[in-house]
Amino acid sequence: MKKLTFDFIVISLIALILIVLNQFDLLEKSAKFMFIPILVFYYIGQYVERKYKK
């Protein structure tokens, strides 16, 4: 899988999750936990960078 394809999949997944959370009004309730997904995606980005580095 190319890096660009992986980036597109991750961005789409994040957008889908945020849309679902917004529909159920969970974004306001879980605002204090927003750092956790950002941290997870940071480490996923580090892994992808090492794996697909040219």
C-alpha positions in Angstrom: 0.0 0.0 0.0 1.4 3.4 -0.9 1.7 6.2 1.6 -0.7 8.4 -0.2 -3.4 5.7 -0.2 -2.9 5.1 3.5 -3.1 8.8 4.2 -6.4 9.0 2.3 -7.8 6.0 4.2 -6.9 7.5 7.6 -8.3 10.9 6.8 -11.5 9.3 5.6 -11.7 7.2 8.7 -11.2 10.2 11.0 -13.8 12.2 9.1 -16.3 9.3 9.4 -15.7 8.9 13.1 -16.1 12.6 13.7 -19.4 12.7 11.7 -20.8 9.8 13.7 -19.7 11.4 17.1 -21.3 14.6 16.0 -24.6 13.0 15.1 -24.8 11.4 18.6 -23.7 14.6 20.3 -20.7 12.9 21.8 -18.1 15.5 20.8 -19.1 17.8 23.6 -19.1 15.1 26.2 -15.8 13.6 25.2 -13.8 16.8 24.6 -11.5 16.0 27.5 -10.5 12.7 25.8 -9.7 14.2 22.4 -5.9 14.0 23.0 -6.0 10.1 23.0 -7.0 9.7 19.3 -4.5 12.4 18.3 -1.8 10.5 20.1 -2.8 7.2 18.5 -2.8 8.7 15.0 0.6 10.3 15.7 2.1 6.9 16.4 0.4 5.4 13.4 1.9 8.2 11.3 5.4 7.5 12.7 4.9 3.8 11.8 3.9 4.6 8.3 6.7 7.0 7.8 9.3 4.3 8.8 7.6 1.6 6.8 7.1 3.6 3.5 10.2 5.8 3.7 11.9 6.1 0.3 
